[in-house]
Amino acid sequence: AAQLVPHTFVLDEIADARVLSTWIDVAGDDAGVAAAALRMADGRRIGLLPFEIETVSPALLHPARRDQWAGLLAWVGRGVLPLRVVGGVNLVPQVYVPPQGAEVLVALINLSADAAVACLSGPIWSEVAEVERLTPEGMWMPLPAKQEIAVAAWDVTVVRGVRG
């Protein structure tokens, strides 16, 4: 695949590709392949994403695009993503599962000037029965619901999920 400017691809005609999205220009014309899933002859899978990923991309603010990326990453990895943010924008999760696996630690980083409510999903989180939030004083405080975790603007919220 050759990359066009700004973020589109031209795929070889023999490529075993599934085009997931295309760029449409201001005139309504198809400007080329944006996201695509490629299956190589040797069985490898490659996902082409039309964004620079050195920094947090504004494209991840769009819930449908986040779902598309999650689906593509799961397809390439041949499995379900263990945890992802399905509600809330500009939230980046950092996950730690200790070797014993009795609990899950999640740090939610809010990269926005707006407060957000995170909704988490995935096999790791579905096993969680109780959720606690780390207070600024270093104490764990129970949260009433594991599906809605408030994260202040430009802040980090750490939660601990205890598996049931």
C-alpha positions as a printed NumPy array, in Angstrom:
array([[  0.   ,   0.   ,   0.   ],
       [  1.268,   3.44 ,  -0.845],
       [  0.303,   6.39 ,   1.323],
       [ -1.226,   9.45 ,  -0.267],
       [ -1.42 ,  12.906,   1.244],
       [ -2.749,  13.652,   3.793],
       [ -3.846,  10.31 ,   5.288],
       [ -5.158,   7.968,   2.634],
       [ -3.875,   4.779,   1.073],
       [ -3.866,   3.278,  -2.415],
       [ -4.083,  -0.497,  -2.138],
       [ -2.629,  -2.903,  -4.663],
       [ -5.361,  -4.653,  -6.647],
       [ -4.203,  -8.06 ,  -5.41 ],
       [ -4.371,  -7.046,  -1.738],
       [ -6.734,  -9.096,   0.402],
       [ -8.131,  -5.986,   2.06 ],
       [-11.33 ,  -4.945,   3.715],
       [-11.805,  -1.196,   3.436],
       [-13.316,   0.099,   6.668],
       [-13.556,   3.766,   5.752],
       [-12.673,   6.254,   3.043],
       [-11.951,   9.959,   3.053],
       [-14.603,  12.072,   1.373],
       [-13.411,  15.51 ,   0.28 ],
       [-15.405,  18.754,   0.491],
       [-16.814,  18.171,  -3.003],
       [-18.19 ,  14.812,  -1.866],
       [-15.669,  12.816,  -3.91 ],
       [-13.948,   9.69 ,  -2.626],
       [-10.369,  10.737,  -1.812],
       [ -9.027,   7.255,  -1.027],
       [ -8.886,   4.498,   1.542],
       [ -8.579,   5.666,   5.143],
       [ -8.781,   2.645,   7.477],
       [ -8.302,  -0.871,   6.115],
       [ -7.763,  -4.415,   7.361],
       [ -5.25 ,  -6.471,   5.37 ],
       [ -4.727, -10.221,   5.485],
       [ -1.274, -11.244,   4.282],
       [ -0.581, -14.448,   2.325],
       [  1.223, -15.949,   5.342],
       [ -1.774, -15.344,   7.634],
       [ -0.535, -12.169,   9.33 ],
       [ -3.015,  -9.37 ,   9.829],
       [ -2.258,  -5.68 ,   9.426],
       [ -4.436,  -2.692,  10.213],
       [ -3.878,   0.553,   8.325],
       [ -4.937,   3.568,  10.359],
       [ -4.871,   6.947,   8.63 ],
       [ -3.69 ,   8.967,  11.602],
       [ -0.447,   9.959,  13.242],
       [ -0.364,   8.092,  16.524],
       [  2.643,   9.731,  18.151],
       [  0.201,  11.995,  19.983],
       [ -3.41 ,  11.658,  21.083],
       [ -5.412,  12.216,  17.935],
       [ -8.571,  14.339,  17.92 ],
       [-10.05 ,  11.516,  15.828],
       [-10.486,   9.538,  19.039],
       [-13.03 ,  12.082,  20.241],
       [-15.542,  10.556,  17.842],
       [-17.19 ,   7.501,  19.487],
       [-17.844,   5.698,  16.191],
       [-14.214,   6.113,  15.145],
       [-13.032,   4.79 ,  18.547],
       [-15.265,   1.749,  18.045],
       [-13.789,   1.263,  14.58 ],
       [-10.226,   1.44 ,  15.928],
       [-11.066,  -0.99 ,  18.748],
       [-12.58 ,  -3.427,  16.251],
       [ -9.542,  -3.194,  13.994],
       [ -7.097,  -3.673,  16.884],
       [ -9.063,  -6.685,  18.133],
       [ -9.082,  -8.17 ,  14.628],
       [ -5.326,  -7.687,  14.188],
       [ -4.687,  -9.112,  17.673],
       [ -7.079, -12.024,  17.04 ],
       [ -8.932, -11.457,  20.29 ],
       [-11.067,  -9.138,  22.34 ],
       [ -9.41 ,  -6.065,  23.856],
       [ -9.103,  -6.713,  27.606],
       [-10.308,  -3.226,  28.58 ],
       [-11.387,  -0.086,  26.785],
       [-13.126,   3.226,  27.43 ],
       [-16.531,   3.096,  25.714],
       [-17.926,   6.283,  27.241],
       [-16.208,   9.613,  27.847],
       [-13.771,  11.45 ,  25.588],
       [-10.076,  12.267,  25.894],
       [ -9.674,   9.535,  28.509],
       [ -6.627,   7.294,  28.345],
       [ -6.634,   4.129,  30.477],
       [ -3.503,   2.563,  31.947],
       [ -4.206,  -0.955,  33.213],
       [ -2.325,  -3.17 ,  35.648],
       [ -3.423,  -6.695,  36.5  ],
       [ -1.241,  -8.209,  39.246],
       [ -0.001, -11.785,  38.624],
       [ -2.441, -13.174,  41.195],
       [ -5.285, -11.57 ,  39.233],
       [ -7.582, -10.859,  42.22 ],
       [ -7.856,  -7.175,  41.345],
       [ -7.443,  -4.754,  38.469],
       [ -5.873,  -1.297,  38.812],
       [ -6.883,   1.304,  36.251],
       [ -5.53 ,   4.842,  36.001],
       [ -7.778,   7.037,  33.868],
       [ -5.999,  10.1  ,  32.525],
       [ -8.203,  12.971,  31.359],
       [ -6.438,  14.913,  28.596],
       [ -9.195,  17.513,  28.42 ],
       [-10.05 ,  20.814,  30.068],
       [-13.508,  19.34 ,  30.736],
       [-14.463,  16.87 ,  33.444],
       [-15.541,  13.491,  32.083],
       [-17.348,  10.354,  33.131],
       [-15.608,   7.163,  32.035],
       [-17.496,   4.014,  31.146],
       [-15.266,   0.949,  30.879],
       [-15.883,  -2.317,  29.07 ],
       [-14.058,  -5.542,  28.351],
       [-13.506,  -8.997,  29.799],
       [-11.242,  -7.762,  32.598],
       [-13.807,  -5.192,  33.745],
       [-16.826,  -7.503,  33.405],
       [-15.305,  -9.752,  36.107],
       [-15.134,  -6.853,  38.567],
       [-17.674,  -7.025,  41.407],
       [-16.634,  -3.994,  43.494],
       [-14.868,  -0.768,  42.576],
       [-12.894,   1.563,  44.815],
       [-11.395,   4.956,  44.04 ],
       [ -8.04 ,   6.148,  45.367],
       [ -8.508,   9.423,  47.244],
       [ -5.9  ,  12.233,  47.282],
       [ -5.111,  11.114,  50.851],
       [ -4.137,   7.646,  49.608],
       [ -7.22 ,   5.832,  50.927],
       [ -9.53 ,   3.548,  48.948],
       [-13.172,   4.717,  48.873],
       [-16.004,   2.507,  47.526],
       [-17.732,   3.674,  44.338],
       [-21.462,   3.008,  43.947],
       [-21.265,   1.955,  40.274],
       [-18.466,   0.468,  38.232],
       [-19.878,   1.866,  34.986],
       [-19.548,   5.593,  35.755],
       [-16.193,   6.863,  36.976],
       [-15.792,  10.637,  37.25 ],
       [-12.453,  12.075,  36.141],
       [-11.695,  15.753,  36.719],
       [-10.235,  17.97 ,  33.987],
       [ -6.489,  17.475,  33.413],
       [ -6.418,  14.856,  36.151],
       [ -5.768,  11.201,  36.864],
       [ -8.272,   8.98 ,  38.647],
       [ -7.104,   5.62 ,  39.951],
       [ -9.626,   2.877,  40.583],
       [ -9.272,  -0.651,  41.872],
       [-11.686,  -3.304,  40.711],
       [-11.971,  -6.388,  42.88 ],
       [-12.922,  -9.481,  40.939],
       [-15.973, -11.34 ,  42.164]])
